[in-house]
């Protein structure tokens, strides 16, 4: 005698009805905030960016020139140069006609 299980067939032996629900582990904000995430380094490859590439990357990530200057210890002039920012030239003085 075969007993049918709702939502299944005689061939699945009720696997759908017996599936256990899996819930992700719960963490509290204070527990995760108190322990910083450790990044394991396994001696992998390291890429050293040139100053210009680093400046362009930081700019593309939304950092301002002032923030880039502070974080890279480069001069404002050097950062502006890497980003192609030039100083606006002063407008020519108007000739006075007297």
Long-range contacts (C-beta under 8 A, 24 or more apart in sequence): 51-78, 51-82, 52-82, 55-79, 55-82, 55-83, 56-82, 56-83, 59-83
